[in-house]
Amino acid sequence: MVIYLSNHPKPCQGVAAGLCMEVKYDAKEDWSLFYGSIDGFIYQAGYYYTLKVHRGLRENPAADQSRYVWKLLEIVNKTPATKRADGTSLE
């Protein structure tokens, strides 16, 4: 599965207030908050990411846990926020 991450986290409220990545599951969708984490991935603000990930089901998730477990398979693209997702400059 391919997902897209925004260049900056947004405030979110889970069990406690914090910051969440913004994600798209299709490039044409609007951004939505991603409350989980992706095993093997370290997010850096200031970059747009295209990631290939595996999404599996978590066995017996706690009430405040996602039912999904995410694992990084590949960083397909990492683009500085000063450029568009296609690599062309914003300036």
Sequence and secondary structure as in RCSB ss.txt:
>XXXX:A:sequence
MVIYLSNHPKPCQGVAAGLCMEVKYDAKEDWSLFYGSIDGFIYQAGYYYTLKVHRGLRENPAADQSRYVWKLLEI
VNKTPATKRADGTSLE
>XXXX:A:secstr
 EEEE SS EEEESSSEEEEEEEESSTTS  EEE S EET    TTEEEEEEEEEEE SS  TTS SEEEEEEEE
EEEEETTB TTS B  
